[in-house]
Each structure stands twice: as structure tokens, then as C-alpha cells.
Amino acid sequence: MVELSELEHDALVEIFNIGVGQAAAAMSGIVGEEVTMSVPSITFLSRIEAAQLLEDAHRRSGSMQGTGERICGVSQHYEGAFQTEAILMFPEDKSLEIVRLMVGESVPLAELSEMEQEAMSEIGNIILNSCVGTLANIFQQELHGSLPVYQVGSSDEILDATGSRAETVVMMLHIDFILEKHQIHGYVAFILDVTALHDLKEQIDRYLARAMGQH
């Protein structure tokens, strides 16, 4: 696997923090309260390790309340500077909480479930495009995305739905969403094959070279 240096890794965290900052501003407008988001960590994992991490995180976040192990995922395929499948993921109960914030307290639960797909697709679109758009701007490259695809299932099913092959690596961003009365932990996974991973590393190095050259 391609290893990132500490400098490359820190640059990537910084870039994604800019991206989720833009997403947070857009989300604040939708939910009507201030939303702050940060990317505290980025890890590179195999698909099996990524599924395990999601399950463990889900368990800690309250599946003990009997919500099961289902995860809500919104995925988009991107091509350009590098090729990747990006997936935003929340535990299913948390996604309903976010939808509730978007549409207000007065909507009955049955209707809320019907709205979930559309609302989560919109949120996925905002967050993924903010992350990827920031990468594209900073790398001075183009990245084009497909329409969002919404899915609910186990972490294995969500990651498998991308059709990723065994030799892919999952770049996993842990995202903290902090709202006035809520704290929600989500994940964004970027499925990268070996070529895409090399391309990503190359783009980070070019960005760092430009940044260093300016001083």
C-alpha cells in the first residue's frame, strides 16, 4: 500500500477540514442552527477493516438501544484527477435525527421515514461535493461526480455496493458533526484502487510543492 508521510497526511486533514467547514455552513442554513464539523482523523484501511471500524463505531454510538447494525450510506462516483467512490455513512438512527432537524419536529415518524432517502441524498450531496470540490480546487484539477445513491444496510453491504475489488484501499474520514443539541459522528469513505491512491499522493505532493514554493 502507498504510505503517506506525516506532512502529506496533515495536509490531507487540513484540506478536508476546509471542505467540511463549507459543508457545515450549508448544513447550518438547512437545519436552522449552527453546525460545526471537523475531520479529527483519516485512516487508510482494507475494506474488511473499514467494515469492522464502522460496526465498532455503530456499537459505541447507541446500537445497544436496539437499533440494530444498519448503516445509512450515500455514495457518489467521482472521476478526474483521480477516480474514487465516496460514501457518507451514519448509523440509521442518527440519519433520522438529521432528517428530523431538516424538516422540523412536527412531521410524524412515518412521513419522516419516507423523506429520509431524499433528505439524506441531499445531505450526502452537500458533504461529499464540499469535500471533493475542495480537493479539486486545492489540487487545481477537475473532479466530476455522479448523482447520489442512497442505501441502508450493514457496513459490509454499504461498502460492497460500490463494487470495489479486493485490491482497493478505503480512505476513511471520521467526521464530528456538532449541533446545538446534538453530537453526531459520521464517516466518509473514499474507495481508492492502487492507481487512484498513487494519483492522490502525487496531487498532495504537487500541492505541498506549490505551497512551499510560495514562501
C-alpha positions in Angstrom: 0.0 0.0 0.0 1.1 3.6 -0.7 2.1 5.2 2.6 1.6 8.9 3.2 4.2 10.8 5.0 3.2 12.8 8.1 3.3 16.0 6.1 1.1 14.6 3.4 -1.3 13.2 5.9 -1.6 16.5 7.8 -2.1 18.4 4.5 -5.0 16.0 3.7 -6.6 16.5 7.1 -6.3 20.3 6.6 -7.8 20.1 3.1 -10.8 18.1 4.3 -11.3 20.4 7.3 -11.8 23.2 4.8 -14.2 21.1 2.8 -16.4 20.0 5.8 -16.3 23.6 7.0 -18.0 24.6 3.8 -20.5 21.7 4.2 -21.2 22.8 7.8 -22.1 26.3 6.6 -24.5 24.9 4.0 -26.0 22.5 6.6 -26.5 25.3 9.1 -28.8 27.0 6.6 -30.8 23.8 6.1 -31.3 22.8 9.8 -31.7 26.4 11.1 -29.0 26.1 13.8 -25.2 26.3 13.8 -23.5 23.2 12.6 -19.7 22.7 13.1 -17.9 19.9 11.5 -14.3 18.7 11.8 -12.2 15.8 10.5 -10.3 14.6 13.5 -8.7 11.6 11.8 -8.0 10.0 8.4 -7.1 6.3 8.2 -6.2 4.0 5.3 -7.8 0.6 5.7 -8.6 -2.6 3.8 -12.3 -3.0 3.0 -12.7 -5.6 5.8 -11.0 -3.3 8.3 -13.3 -0.4 7.3 -16.4 -2.5 7.7 -15.2 -3.6 11.2 -14.4 0.0 12.2 -17.9 1.1 11.2 -19.5 -1.7 13.1 -17.5 -0.9 16.2 -18.3 2.8 16.0 -22.0 1.9 15.5 -22.0 -0.2 18.6 -20.5 2.6 20.6 -22.9 5.2 19.3 -26.0 3.5 20.7 -27.0 0.4 18.9 -27.3 -1.0 22.4 -30.7 0.7 22.4 -31.8 -2.0 20.0 -31.4 0.0 16.7 -29.6 -2.9 15.0 -26.5 -2.7 13.0 -27.9 -0.9 9.9 -26.0 2.0 8.4 -27.3 4.7 6.1 -25.0 5.4 3.2 -25.0 8.0 0.4 -22.5 7.3 -2.4 -21.2 9.2 -5.4 -18.7 8.2 -8.0 -16.0 10.8 -9.0 -13.6 10.9 -11.9 -10.9 13.4 -12.9 -7.6 14.0 -11.1 -8.2 10.6 -9.5 -11.1 8.1 -9.6 -13.0 7.2 -6.4 -16.3 6.1 -4.9 -17.1 8.4 -2.0 -19.6 7.3 0.6 -21.1 9.3 3.5 -22.2 7.0 6.4 -24.2 7.4 9.6 -25.9 4.8 11.9 -29.5 4.6 10.7 -31.0 6.1 13.9 -28.7 9.1 13.5 -29.7 9.7 9.9 -33.4 10.0 11.1 -32.2 12.5 13.7 -30.6 14.6 11.0 -33.7 14.4 8.8 -35.8 15.5 11.8 -33.6 18.6 12.2 -34.1 19.4 8.5 -37.9 19.1 8.3 -38.9 20.1 11.8 -40.4 18.5 14.9 -44.0 18.5 13.6 -43.6 15.8 10.9 -44.9 12.3 12.0 -42.3 9.5 12.1 -44.0 7.6 9.3 -43.6 10.6 7.0 -40.1 11.2 8.3 -39.0 7.7 7.1 -40.5 8.5 3.6 -38.5 11.7 3.5 -35.3 10.1 4.7 -34.0 9.0 1.3 -34.4 12.4 -0.3 -33.1 14.3 2.7 -30.1 12.1 3.2 -29.3 12.2 -0.5 -29.3 16.0 -0.3 -27.0 16.0 2.8 -24.7 13.4 1.1 -24.5 15.6 -2.0 -23.6 18.7 0.1 -21.0 17.0 2.2 -19.3 14.8 -0.5 -19.3 17.6 -3.0 -17.8 20.0 -0.4 -15.0 17.5 0.4 -14.3 16.6 -3.2 -14.7 20.2 -4.5 -12.2 21.4 -2.0 -9.7 18.7 -3.1 -10.3 19.7 -6.8 -9.7 23.4 -6.1 -6.6 22.9 -4.0 -5.2 20.4 -6.4 -6.2 22.7 -9.3 -7.8 19.8 -11.0 -11.3 18.7 -12.1 -13.3 16.0 -10.3 -16.8 15.2 -11.7 -19.4 13.4 -9.6 -22.4 11.2 -10.4 -25.8 11.6 -8.7 -26.0 10.4 -5.1 -27.2 6.9 -4.5 -28.9 6.2 -1.1 -28.7 2.9 0.6 -29.4 1.3 4.0 -27.7 -1.9 5.1 -24.9 -3.4 7.1 -21.4 -1.8 6.8 -20.4 -4.7 4.6 -23.3 -4.2 2.3 -22.7 -0.4 2.0 -19.0 -0.9 1.2 -19.7 -3.8 -1.2 -22.3 -1.9 -3.1 -19.5 0.2 -4.7 -18.4 -2.9 -6.5 -14.9 -2.3 -5.1 -12.4 -5.0 -5.8 -10.2 -6.7 -3.2 -7.1 -4.6 -4.1 -8.8 -1.4 -3.2 -8.0 0.8 -0.1 -10.5 2.7 1.9 -9.5 6.2 3.0 -11.8 6.7 6.0 -12.5 10.2 7.3 -14.1 10.3 10.8 -16.3 13.4 10.9 -17.7 15.0 14.0 -21.0 16.9 13.5 -21.7 19.2 16.4 -25.1 20.9 16.6 -26.6 22.9 19.5 -28.3 19.9 21.0 -26.8 17.0 19.1 -23.4 15.5 18.5 -23.3 13.0 15.6 -20.3 11.0 14.4 -20.3 10.1 10.8 -17.8 8.7 8.3 -16.8 9.5 4.7 -15.1 6.6 2.9 -13.2 7.1 -0.3 -12.7 3.8 -2.1 -9.4 4.0 -4.0 -7.6 1.5 -6.2 -3.8 1.4 -6.3 -3.7 3.8 -9.3 -6.1 6.3 -7.6 -4.0 6.1 -4.4 -0.8 6.9 -6.3 -2.6 9.8 -8.1 -3.9 11.2 -4.8 -0.4 11.1 -3.3 1.0 12.8 -6.4 -1.6 15.6 -6.2 -0.8 16.2 -2.5 2.9 16.4 -3.2 2.3 18.9 -6.0 0.1 21.0 -3.7 2.8 20.9 -1.0 5.5 21.9 -3.5 3.4 24.9 -4.6 2.7 25.8 -1.0 6.4 25.6 -0.1 7.4 27.5 -3.2 5.3 30.5 -2.2 7.3 31.1 1.0 
